[in-house]
Amino acid sequence: MLNRASRPDRRHILSLGFATHLFAVAMPMAAMPVLVNEISGDLGLSLVEIGSVWAASSLANAFISLPSGLIGDRFGVKRVLSISCLLAGLGIITKGLSNGFLMLAVTTFLSGLITSIIPVNVHKTVSIWFQGSNLGRANGVVSLGFGLGMTLGAMISATLLSPWLGGWRNVMYLYGGMNIIIGLIWLMMKMETSSTEPAASSSRGAPFLQTLSKVAHIKEVWLLGLIAMGRTAAMGGVSGYLALYLERYRGWSLAGADSALAMISIVSSIAVLPVAIISDRLRSRMAIILPGTLAALVGIGLFPIANPAMIWLLVILLGIFSDGYMAVFITMIQETRGVGPQYSGTAMGLVFALAGIVSSVTSPISYSLASINPNFAFIFWTGLVVFSLAALLYARNTGQLKTNTTDAGENA
């Protein structure tokens, strides 16, 4: 039985997970799409080269997602998160030193490789400390940090930070420093792994192949990976392309284009907790996942024919089911039979690795299509969402039953 006085306050862990998503992951990620015109002008990048840079980030996610889950299950979240944030900070700083397409692509890949380790292990931390009827809303809280970070990063990186700091390179240095600070906080957090990760204790120390084999034999995990493939690639493509599309091809101002992209994150930040709580209350993850997929289908599919007023409605629709959708989808992975806190890192890693592989392939394809006609990319992404919708029809709902397990820390 874990001594209540000796275990860290769950609120502190949840707050640090929130801050990690906000400062270490989302803000640096949101900065790149809104800084893309400045970066491409400085480095002389073509549209296809810009798409290749996004592909490098997606490819990094594909490479590391599965190992990041395995590493988190094997060595514990505190150690993995502290080291990952420190290294990601150095990677982002190095990105600011880029002098051309090749170096930018390489540094984007390397920094993305490390940054992609972080979200899986933040959500694994949540699955350890919050179970049963509280799991969805706890995932919602840390996803709120992601949504706020995407909002702030999109709103201030190009229009405020870059002019104030003297260019996009200094913005990268700032975000790299923020990562390092978060890494040091994780390093100093008092979390004795023998007592604070009891729910995952039976998997810690297990060989990688044994853990991977266990998860790989769960068919539902593969199905969730198929669902994630299309929608993740489509939403990621829209996030990277929207500001550039509105400014370059629809005649919007820089501030207007950045605001439209930020609107997705603003609405997402407002909606993420209500969406997660509704999922908990209904005891149904599918009640959010299905409408969220349909919203992506409509929101992305109508962009080519949308007038300016309609574009604002579409970004609001996408925002409602952005981070809230992802929080519920992650909860669905964690609640899949045979996964739980014990194997949640590996299961999430496998699902997001599949999504990352597809994103790395579809990103240059979509930008190549955009070079032919700016609207072709949206048609392509709509097709990817249709694929996810088809896979979703075979998925098993989760969240119907409350578990008898209370807080992981209390049952150790």
FENMONOR-V954034 format. One record per helix or strand. SS is the DSSP state (H for helix, E for strand). FROM is the first residue (numbers start at 0). TO is the last residue. If there is no record, write none. Layout:
# FENMONOR-V954034
ss	from	to
SS	FROM	TO
SS	FROM	TO
This chain:
# FENMONOR-V954034
ss	from	to
H	9	42
H	46	74
H	76	94
H	100	128
H	131	164
H	167	187
H	192	195
H	197	199
H	207	215
H	218	247
H	253	281
H	285	300
H	302	304
H	307	319
H	322	334
H	339	371
H	375	391
H	407	410
